[in-house]
Amino acid sequence: MDSGTVSGIVTGVLIVAFIGIAAWAYSKRRKPDFDEAANLPFADDDAQPNRDTSASPNGADSRKNGSCKSKGDRNT
């Protein structure tokens, strides 16, 4: 096989893959999932909980209550 034949085979495989992905994306079974994903930017996200586990529950800065042992810059 020469390089032209290999190039033609690879091109054919890529065309078949493209057609398969396009058929999957535009199938009627996927429409509800894609419609839901399309509306995600408009979802109301005001009630989402704080996922930061290092934050204190009352929102106070932990450095203000004296839990920080080091005072000043150690590099001086």
N, C-alpha and C positions, 0 to 999 in steps of 0.2 A: 504494500500500500504506500502510495506516495502522500505527500503533505496535502495535496488537493483533496484526496479522498477523506483523509482524517478531518480536514477542515469542514468538508461537506457533512460528515456524520455529526460532528460537534454542533454545527449550525442547525441541523435537523432536530437533534435532541433539545437544543435550547428553544427552538420554535414550539416543539411539543410541550415543553415545560411552561412556556409563556401562555400557551392556549389553556393548559390545565389550571394554572393559577388564575387566569382571567375568568374561566368558567366557575371556579370555586368562589371567587369574590363576587360574582354577579348572580350566584344561584339564589333561588327563593328561600332556601333553608337558612342562609346566612343573613338575610335582610333584617330580622328582628335584632340580632346581635349588633349589626352595623348601625342600625337606627339608635340603639341605646348608647353606643359609643359616640355617635355624632352629637347626642344631647348632653354628654358629660360636662362640657364647659358651662352649660346653663344650670347645672344642678345646684341646689342650695347647700352650701358648705359651711354655713354659719354655726351649725351645731356640732361640728366635728370636735372630738376631744383632743386635748393637748397630748401629743405622743412623746414629748420630751421627758424621759424618765429621770433626768438629772435635775430638773427644775423642782423647787420646793412647792408643796401644795398650796401655800398661801401667796406664792408669787414673789416672795421677798428674796433679795440677793443673799446668798449664804455667806458672802465675804463680809457682810455688815455685822453679823452676829458674833464675830470673834472666833469663828471656827478655823480661820486661816492661821496657821502656825508661823509662817514666815513673815517677817516685817521688813519691808523695803526690798531693794534690788540686791540679789546675791552676787551679781557680776562686778560690784564695785569694791 
